[in-house]
């Protein structure tokens, strides 16, 4: 990849040299130094190039992007002249093209494509341009997406395969600043530094190995997640089966108990029978009470008649007895009764003792009254006997009615306790439901899944590819480490003793008496030079092994930043110039605020500075 010409047109706003601009910058092979004061467009040129080459800028300032109306970039990719054209409005791409033709044809196609050019791709939005450029660059440079597997955050989820395309590769062309601790590229995640090295060193089947490994890990993750879900499901089903089995056992026991109970009678019929029995009992009770009252009255009447008859008979006997008495003295005071009183009693029927008139009862009257009393007594005795029989009968009937009522009450109690029909149906339903749940849950239990053949095959293929990479990586990394050390020396790290590039994409640095330290622990200036040394070393190693590696373009921003002083900057720039000489086809664009830097180093291919009487590059 080699840049030829950049043309940018637009209208600059702000206080520093505002107005319309139309600037063209030409780039040669080797090292081109872009020199201007700070905030005068050096980095913006690199960012505009990034917009062309990457599909989207990395850190292009919003105000600078808003100035652009038209932009053209001519370049060579694999010996073919390619033209990239952008039209922008309000910081948005409205039209973009990728053209193929000769350099002359492309130069005539800034405003509209020349008839002799070939349109390879076209876009009309920012996102579409990034997609088209990415696909074009990957195809032209023979690159493939780097696929890596990202593990899931939890065991219940499946990891995903993440693809890194052209923007990840472009990070090697436009390295970050020395403040960044990433060894290679612009992203440290997903082991991209080591994957980029493997691709640019053309390790056997590097990208294919990445895809195989990512796919194997993805399928393995799916299998493991499925196994975990199966185990969790089985455990949950086992718990549910246990609960359902318990319900089934309880329902079965209840059903069996109900089946052994006597059939329950109808509660409605029992209620009707209870009503009738209650009425019979009430009637019997009333009759018994009435019979008892009548019997008691008859008994009282019989006793009264007996007393009346006895009294009558006693009165008659007493009368006869007292009439036959002839007392000589008063029974109270024992005064002697004289003859005169005796004569008066006999003649005038005056009592000789008390002088009371004596009445003589008629014999016939006593006999009639006694006969009447005997008849009355016979009648009351007959009535008492009849009422006694009626009372006993009524009591027997009352007792029977009460027993019937008590029996019905007991039957009602039994029927209510059993509830045979409703409870049995409910118990049968519960048993059937529990049985169905148990059977359904057992059918739902997932079977143990064997490891899919695809997982085994991919794991085997991944193992083979990793072993092949491991066989060649040791020698390649050793060679790359030595080349990186040599370039770092030429870039000004004279105290560096040893560099070791490791298979995990990190770097061990040995300097100052043998102490080993990591790349990230170096100073920003040392990290910057070590990173540049690594990128150029990738080019040298690839060329030495005659393999397609790094595209051969480097965009290096702010050479004197990150603790790189004047003499250090000169040494670094001289080292870059020497590297470009040693590596044919290498093109390096360097920015600096030191306008004298390029003049202090021999061999610089070109210098871009502001036009006379201007401070800005555009």
Secondary structure, DSSP 8 states (H G I E B T S, - for coil): -EEEEEEEEEEE-SSSS-EEEEEEEE--SEEEEEE--TTSSHHHHHHHHHHHHHSS-SS--HHHHHHEEEEEEEEEETTEEEEEEEEEETTEEEEEEEEES-HHHHHTTSSS--TTSEEEEEESSHHHHHHHHHHHHHHHTT---EEEEE--SSTTS--EEEEE-HHHHHHHHS---TT---SSSS--GGGHHHHHHHHHTT-TTHHHHHHHHHHHHHHHHHHHHHHHHHHHHHHHHHHHHHHHHHHHHHHHHHHHHHHTS-----HHHHHHHHHHHHHHHHHHHHHHHHHHHHHHHHHHHHHHHHHHHHHHHHHHHHHHHHHT---SB-TTT--B--HHHHHHHHHH-B-TTT--B-----HHHHHHHHHHHHHHHHHHHHHHHHHHHHHHHHHHHHHHHHHHHHHHHHHHHHHHHH-HHHHHHHHHHHHHHHHHHHHHHHHHS-------HHHHHHHHHHHHHHHHHHHHHHHHHHHHHHHHHHHHHHTT-TTEEEEEE-TTS-EEEEETTTEEEEGGGS-HHHHHHHHHHHHHHHHHHHHHTT-----SEEEE--TT-TT--HHHHHHHHHHHHHHHHHSTT-EEEEEES-TTTGGGSTT--EEE---TT-SS--
